[in-house]
């Protein structure tokens, strides 16, 4: 996973985003659609229609970065907001989201083996 600075705010855009969009178009979407400043150092997450691809937009103070991740199997668990606006999540929840884990209720899928 990418190491983001501690305390970085993470915003997950509600709804579906066209994954053909690049840095400039996503930054404009953040500014006009979400009402946030894309150069404020916050992380913005967007999901594709099939829910198997996400893009992260982040300005680190030097330049704008665009990260993309696609799952080979499964779908990304996405928060639902009643109004379709952005939802703030923690950096730990972002880690779960990017790993394809249900970040709303993380739990063991297998029991850890006992040592001994």
N, C-alpha and C positions, 0 to 999 in steps of 0.2 A: 504494500500500500504506500501511497505517497505520504510523506511526513509534512503535514500542515502545521503551522505555528499553534501553540496552545492558546485556547480562547478564541479561535477563529469562528465566526458565526457561519452556519451552514443553512442555506435556504433551498428548499425543494419546491420546484415549480409545480403547481397543480395542473392536472390534465396531461395532454400529450403534446409533444413538440416534434416538428419535422426535423429528422436527424440529418438532413442535407444542409442545414444551417451551419455556418462557420462562426468564427470569433466575432466578427463585426455585427452580424445579424443577431446573434445571441446576446451580445452586449446591449444592442438596441432594444431587444425584447426585455432584458432586465430593467433597463431605464424606463421604457414606456409602458410595458405590460405589468411589471411588478412594482414599479415606482421606487426602485432602489438604485443606488449609485454603483455601477459595475466596477469602478476603480477604488472602492472603499476597502478592499482586502478581504471581502467576504467570498464564500464559495457558493456558487449557484449550480444546482443540479437540474437536469432536464432528462425526461424519459421519452423513448420512442413509442410508436403505436403498438408494436408487438410486445413491449415491456421486457425485451431481452437486451436492450441497449440503453446506456445512459451517457450523457456528456456533462462534464464539470467545467465551469468557467471560473477562473481565479486570477486576480491581479495581485502579484506578489510585491509590488512597489517598484519593480524594474520593468516588468512587461506582463502582458496578458497571456495566460496559458489556457489551453483547451485540452482536456483529457477525455478519452472515450473508453468505455469498457462494454464488451458484449459477452453475454453468458452463452456458452455452448448448449447448456440444458437448463431449463427452468426460467423463471421470470423474476424481475426485481420487484420487491414488495414496496409499494408506493403509498404514502399517506394520502388520505382523502380529506380535502377541505370542502366544506359545504359551498363556499363561494368560488372555488377554483383558483384561489390566490396561493401565494407561496406559504409554506409551512416551515418554521424553524426547527431544526433537529440538532442534536449534539454531535461532536466529532466522533464519539464512540458509536453512535447510531449510524453515522455515515459509513464507518468501517464495516458494520454489519450489513448495511444496505449494499455496499459494493461487493461483498462476499456472497450475496444472494441469500443471506440469512434473514429471517423475519425479525427485524430490529425492534418490533413492538413487543415481542415476547421471546427473547433469546433463551434457549434451553438446550440441554444436552440431547443429542439424537442417539447417542450410544453411551453406555455406562463406562466410565473410566476403568481400566483394568487395575486390579489390586496388586500391589507390590508384595512379593513374599513368596 
